[in-house]
Amino acid sequence: PPQMRQQIIGPNVPLYILYGAFLSLVFSSFFAYIRDRLDNVYHSQEEVTKDLNLVNLGSIPHVDFFKGVREDKRFILDFINEDMVNDNNQIKKANYQRFFYQEAFRNLITSIGFLESDKKIKSISLTSSLPSEGKSLINVLLAKTYSELDKKVLLIDADMRKPQLHTRLGLNNLVGLSNILTDNSLELKNVIQSVKGFDNWDVITAGLKPPDPTRILSSDRMNKIIESLISLKKYDIILFDTPPVLGLADSALIAKKTDGMILLVSLDKVPKSLPKESISRIESSGAKLLGLVTNSIMPQKKLLFNYGGYVETEYGVNAVYNNYIDDEDNETSNFENEKESLKARIKKQLNNFLNWIDK
């Protein structure tokens, strides 16, 4: 008659577990390699600093209001536009974001101040590797922050190929930098414009588009103008908005005439090879590279220090910071305290899991 064996023939669980572990390791390594090869942009300021081995002077958070300002050619000094007035949640969110971008620029100014060891920095040029990284926007907000800190600032649009500052600030561009470089009869006072509502903020727009910007930027006249502006001792800082450093000689020429250059690196946008190439280009030109500034193009979750621990939040803001944010209606504290929906909790846990996988 049939008999049953005392030992199980199959399934061989330990062997199958070994097979599964081996196949999981092979496939996960393969997909990790593929993802790493396809994902060639920076995702965090820590990654930028570690890879480029340069000082990170500051990190600018993503602000929804500034999305599309280049394409829409919007005036950006009014942080909350009329469309937000009737939406309390949008106004509260805008107030939070304004608080954090203001603090980010104040930290950037503090970092620049710490660079003044041997020589006081009076003139800075800001550039990027590619167009549309937010360079002009960063320059405008940096100049605005300087003026709000009671510093006299002059912002010069040295991008004569695609000038942006006059559009962003609502100024005319009839007479500017190109005009004073090509017309010796013009005086500096004739091209300097004041920004409405800001007593400490002056601007020199790009002016009429010249046929050869590189030639006039490298002229002795450019050197004399910068020396004249510094010798006036009227301005605490002079900022130059320059074209992208790759493919154009303009930025390197201007940087040689200033006290240093800052390279803007946009997260989730610029291939990793381009900032390295930009750094090499700046250093080979003889210009002084002061450091990096990272700019968040996409919304990112941040870890905020909560006096003893880090708290994760979607907008880079948490209820623990309510005491630091001014809000007339005193309802801001409820904005982040609202109970999360089940869908939001599931989405949050999914994002945490994906971040864990990436790490």
C-alpha positions as CSV (number, residue, x, y, z in Angstrom):
1,P,0.0,0.0,0.0
2,P,1.1,3.7,-0.5
3,Q,3.2,5.2,2.2
4,M,3.9,8.9,3.1
5,R,7.5,10.1,3.4
6,Q,8.4,11.8,6.6
7,Q,10.5,14.5,4.8
8,I,8.8,17.0,2.4
9,I,10.0,16.8,-1.2
10,G,8.5,20.1,-2.3
11,P,8.2,23.0,-2.2
12,N,11.7,23.5,-0.9
13,V,11.1,26.7,1.0
14,P,14.7,27.6,2.0
15,L,15.9,27.0,-1.6
16,Y,13.1,29.1,-3.1
17,I,13.9,31.9,-0.6
18,L,17.5,31.8,-1.7
19,Y,16.5,31.9,-5.4
20,G,14.1,34.8,-4.7
21,A,16.8,36.8,-2.8
22,F,19.3,36.3,-5.6
23,L,16.8,37.3,-8.3
24,S,15.7,40.3,-6.3
25,L,19.3,41.5,-5.9
26,V,20.0,41.1,-9.6
27,F,16.9,42.9,-10.8
28,S,17.1,45.7,-8.2
29,S,20.7,46.3,-9.1
30,F,19.8,46.4,-12.8
31,F,16.9,48.9,-12.3
32,A,18.9,51.0,-9.9
33,Y,21.7,51.2,-12.5
34,I,19.2,52.2,-15.2
35,R,17.6,54.8,-13.1
36,D,20.9,56.3,-12.1
37,R,22.0,56.5,-15.7
38,L,18.7,58.2,-16.7
39,D,18.5,60.5,-13.7
40,N,21.3,63.0,-14.4
41,V,20.2,66.1,-12.5
42,Y,20.7,67.3,-8.9
43,H,17.8,66.9,-6.5
44,S,19.1,68.5,-3.3
45,Q,21.6,71.2,-2.2
46,E,23.6,68.6,-0.3
47,E,24.1,66.6,-3.5
48,V,25.2,69.8,-5.4
49,T,27.7,70.8,-2.6
50,K,29.2,67.3,-2.4
51,D,29.5,66.8,-6.1
52,L,30.9,70.2,-7.0
53,N,33.0,70.6,-3.8
54,L,32.2,74.4,-3.6
55,V,30.7,76.6,-0.9
56,N,26.9,76.7,-1.0
57,L,26.0,80.2,-0.2
58,G,22.3,79.6,0.0
59,S,19.3,77.6,-1.2
60,I,16.3,79.3,-2.7
61,P,13.0,77.5,-2.1
62,H,10.3,77.0,-4.7
63,V,7.6,79.6,-4.7
64,D,4.4,79.0,-6.7
65,F,3.7,82.6,-7.3
66,F,6.9,83.0,-9.4
67,K,6.1,80.1,-11.7
68,G,6.0,81.3,-15.3
69,V,7.1,84.9,-14.7
70,R,9.5,84.7,-17.6
71,E,6.9,83.4,-20.1
72,D,4.2,85.7,-18.9
73,K,6.5,88.7,-18.6
74,R,4.9,89.6,-15.3
75,F,5.7,92.4,-12.9
76,I,6.9,90.5,-9.8
77,L,7.3,93.0,-6.9
78,D,3.6,92.5,-5.9
79,F,3.9,89.1,-4.2
80,I,0.1,88.5,-3.9
81,N,-1.8,89.4,-7.1
82,E,-5.4,90.3,-7.3
83,D,-6.5,86.8,-8.2
84,M,-5.5,85.7,-4.7
85,V,-7.5,88.2,-2.7
86,N,-10.7,86.3,-2.5
87,D,-9.0,83.0,-1.7
88,N,-8.0,82.9,1.9
89,N,-6.1,79.6,1.6
90,Q,-4.0,81.0,-1.3
91,I,-3.3,84.1,0.7
92,K,-2.2,82.1,3.7
93,K,0.0,79.8,1.5
94,A,1.5,82.9,-0.2
95,N,2.3,84.4,3.2
96,Y,4.1,81.2,4.3
97,Q,6.1,81.0,1.1
98,R,7.0,84.7,1.2
99,F,8.3,84.2,4.8
100,F,10.6,81.4,3.7
101,Y,11.9,82.9,0.5
102,Q,12.7,86.2,2.4
103,E,14.6,84.2,5.0
104,A,16.5,82.3,2.3
105,F,17.7,85.6,0.7
106,R,18.6,87.0,4.1
107,N,20.7,83.9,4.7
108,L,22.3,84.4,1.3
109,I,23.3,88.0,2.1
110,T,24.7,86.8,5.4
111,S,26.8,84.2,3.6
112,I,28.1,86.8,1.2
113,G,29.0,89.0,4.1
114,F,31.1,86.2,5.6
115,L,33.2,86.0,2.4
116,E,34.5,89.6,3.1
117,S,37.7,88.5,4.9
118,D,40.5,90.3,3.0
119,K,38.5,92.6,0.7
120,K,35.0,94.0,1.1
121,I,32.8,92.7,-1.7
122,K,31.3,95.7,-3.6
123,S,30.3,94.1,-6.9
124,I,28.9,90.6,-7.7
125,S,27.9,89.0,-10.9
126,L,25.4,86.1,-11.0
127,T,25.2,83.6,-13.8
128,S,23.9,80.1,-14.6
129,S,24.8,77.3,-16.9
130,L,21.6,77.4,-19.0
131,P,18.9,80.0,-19.7
132,S,15.6,79.9,-17.8
133,E,17.2,78.8,-14.5
134,G,15.7,81.8,-12.6
135,K,18.8,83.9,-12.7
136,S,17.1,87.3,-13.3
137,L,14.4,86.5,-10.7
138,I,17.1,85.7,-8.1
139,N,18.9,88.9,-8.9
140,V,15.7,91.0,-8.5
141,L,14.8,89.3,-5.2
142,L,18.3,89.6,-3.9
143,A,18.4,93.3,-4.7
144,K,15.0,93.7,-3.1
145,T,16.2,92.0,0.1
146,Y,19.3,94.2,0.2
147,S,17.2,97.4,0.0
148,E,14.8,96.1,2.7
149,L,17.9,95.6,4.9
150,D,18.6,99.3,4.5
151,K,21.5,98.7,2.0
152,K,21.9,100.9,-1.0
153,V,21.9,98.5,-4.0
154,L,22.4,99.0,-7.7
155,L,21.2,96.3,-10.1
156,I,22.6,96.2,-13.6
157,D,21.2,94.2,-16.4
158,A,24.3,93.1,-18.3
159,D,22.4,90.5,-20.4
160,M,22.1,92.6,-23.6
161,R,21.0,89.6,-25.7
162,K,17.8,88.8,-23.8
163,P,17.3,91.5,-21.1
164,Q,14.7,90.7,-18.5
165,L,15.0,93.2,-15.6
166,H,13.1,96.1,-17.1
167,T,10.1,93.8,-17.7
168,R,10.2,92.3,-14.2
169,L,10.5,95.7,-12.6
170,G,8.1,97.7,-14.8
171,L,10.9,100.1,-16.1
172,N,11.6,101.5,-19.5
173,N,14.5,100.2,-21.5
174,L,15.1,103.2,-23.8
175,V,18.5,104.1,-22.3
176,G,20.7,101.7,-20.4
177,L,24.1,100.0,-20.1
178,S,24.6,99.5,-23.9
179,N,23.9,103.2,-24.5
180,I,26.4,104.5,-22.0
181,L,29.0,102.0,-23.2
182,T,28.7,103.3,-26.8
183,D,28.0,107.0,-26.2
184,N,30.7,108.9,-24.3
185,S,28.5,111.9,-24.0
186,L,26.1,110.1,-21.7
187,E,26.5,110.4,-17.9
188,L,25.8,107.7,-15.3
189,K,23.0,109.7,-13.8
190,N,21.1,109.6,-17.1
191,V,20.8,105.8,-17.2
192,I,20.2,105.1,-13.5
193,Q,16.5,104.5,-12.7
194,S,14.9,104.2,-9.2
195,V,12.5,101.4,-8.4
196,K,9.2,102.7,-7.3
197,G,8.5,102.2,-3.6
198,F,12.2,101.4,-2.8
199,D,14.4,104.3,-1.7
200,N,17.6,102.2,-1.6
201,W,17.2,100.5,-4.9
202,D,18.5,101.7,-8.3
203,V,18.6,99.9,-11.6
204,I,20.5,100.3,-14.9
205,T,18.6,98.4,-17.6
206,A,20.3,96.7,-20.6
207,G,19.5,99.5,-23.0
208,L,19.1,99.1,-26.8
209,K,20.4,95.8,-28.1
210,P,23.9,96.2,-29.6
211,P,25.1,94.2,-32.6
212,D,28.1,92.9,-30.7
213,P,27.6,92.8,-26.9
214,T,30.9,90.9,-26.2
215,R,33.0,93.7,-27.8
216,I,31.5,96.5,-25.7
217,L,31.5,94.5,-22.5
218,S,35.2,93.9,-22.9
219,S,36.0,97.6,-23.6
220,D,37.9,99.9,-21.4
221,R,34.8,102.0,-21.1
222,M,33.2,99.2,-19.2
223,N,36.1,99.2,-16.7
224,K,35.8,102.9,-16.2
225,I,32.0,102.7,-15.6
226,I,32.4,100.1,-12.9
227,E,35.3,102.0,-11.3
228,S,33.2,105.2,-11.3
229,L,30.2,103.4,-9.7
230,I,32.4,102.0,-6.9
231,S,34.3,105.3,-6.4
232,L,31.0,107.1,-5.9
233,K,30.6,105.2,-2.6
234,K,26.9,105.6,-3.0
235,Y,26.1,101.9,-3.2
236,D,26.8,99.2,-0.6
237,I,26.5,96.5,-3.3
238,I,26.4,96.4,-7.1
239,L,24.7,93.3,-8.7
240,F,25.2,92.3,-12.3
241,D,22.6,90.1,-14.1
242,T,24.6,88.3,-16.8
243,P,23.9,85.8,-19.5
244,P,24.5,82.0,-19.1
245,V,28.2,81.3,-18.8
246,L,28.2,78.3,-21.3
247,G,28.3,79.2,-24.9
248,L,28.7,83.0,-24.4
249,A,31.8,85.0,-23.4
250,D,29.8,87.8,-21.8
251,S,29.6,86.5,-18.2
252,A,33.3,85.7,-18.0
253,L,34.2,89.1,-19.2
254,I,31.9,90.8,-16.6
255,A,33.1,88.5,-13.8
256,K,36.7,89.6,-14.3
257,K,35.7,93.2,-13.7
258,T,33.8,92.5,-10.5
259,D,34.8,91.2,-7.0
260,G,33.4,87.7,-7.8
261,M,30.8,85.6,-9.5
262,I,28.1,83.3,-8.1
263,L,26.9,80.3,-10.0
264,L,23.2,79.4,-9.9
265,V,22.4,75.7,-10.0
266,S,18.8,74.8,-10.5
267,L,17.6,71.5,-8.9
268,D,15.7,69.0,-11.0
269,K,16.6,70.8,-14.2
270,V,20.3,71.1,-15.1
271,P,22.4,68.0,-16.2
272,K,25.2,67.4,-13.7
273,S,27.9,67.8,-16.3
274,L,27.0,71.4,-17.1
275,P,27.7,73.1,-13.7
276,K,31.1,71.4,-13.7
277,E,31.8,72.7,-17.1
278,S,30.6,76.2,-16.0
279,I,33.0,76.2,-13.0
280,S,35.8,75.2,-15.3
281,R,34.9,78.0,-17.7
282,I,34.8,80.6,-14.9
283,E,38.1,79.6,-13.3
284,S,39.9,79.4,-16.7
285,S,38.8,83.0,-17.4
286,G,40.5,84.3,-14.4
287,A,37.4,85.3,-12.6
288,K,36.8,84.7,-8.9
289,L,34.1,82.1,-8.1
290,L,32.6,83.0,-4.8
291,G,30.3,80.0,-4.5
292,L,27.0,78.4,-5.5
293,V,23.4,79.1,-5.0
294,T,20.8,76.4,-5.5
295,N,17.4,77.1,-6.8
296,S,14.4,74.8,-6.4
297,I,12.5,74.7,-9.7
298,M,10.0,72.1,-8.4
299,P,8.2,72.0,-5.0
300,Q,10.2,69.9,-2.6
301,K,9.6,68.5,0.9
302,K,11.9,69.9,3.5
303,L,13.0,68.9,6.9
304,L,12.7,71.8,9.3
305,F,14.4,71.9,12.7
306,N,11.8,72.0,15.4
307,Y,14.0,72.7,18.5
308,G,15.0,69.2,19.1
309,G,13.9,67.3,16.0
310,Y,13.2,67.5,12.3
311,V,9.6,67.9,11.1
312,E,8.7,67.0,7.5
313,T,6.3,69.3,5.7
314,E,5.2,69.7,2.1
315,Y,5.6,73.4,1.7
316,G,8.8,73.8,3.8
317,V,6.7,75.2,6.6
318,N,5.2,73.9,9.8
319,A,2.9,75.2,12.5
320,V,5.9,75.6,14.8
321,Y,6.9,78.6,12.7
322,N,3.6,80.5,13.1
323,N,5.0,82.7,15.8
324,Y,7.6,84.0,13.3
325,I,5.1,84.9,10.5
326,D,3.1,88.0,10.5
327,D,-0.6,87.6,9.6
328,E,-3.2,90.2,10.3
329,D,-6.1,87.8,10.5
330,N,-4.4,85.6,13.1
331,E,-5.9,82.5,11.3
332,T,-2.6,81.3,9.8
333,S,-1.9,78.9,12.7
334,N,-4.9,76.8,11.6
335,F,-3.5,76.4,8.0
336,E,-1.1,73.6,8.8
337,N,-3.1,72.2,11.7
338,E,-6.0,71.1,9.6
339,K,-6.6,67.3,9.8
340,E,-5.1,65.5,6.8
341,S,-7.5,63.5,4.7
342,L,-7.0,59.7,4.2
343,K,-5.9,60.3,0.6
344,A,-3.3,62.8,1.7
345,R,-1.9,60.4,4.4
346,I,-1.7,57.6,1.8
347,K,0.1,59.9,-0.6
348,K,2.5,61.1,2.1
349,Q,3.4,57.5,3.1
350,L,3.9,56.6,-0.6
351,N,6.2,59.5,-1.1
352,N,8.2,58.5,2.0
353,F,8.5,55.0,0.7
354,L,9.7,56.2,-2.7
355,N,12.3,58.5,-1.0
356,W,13.5,55.5,1.1
357,I,13.9,53.4,-2.1
358,D,15.9,56.2,-3.7
359,K,18.2,56.5,-0.7
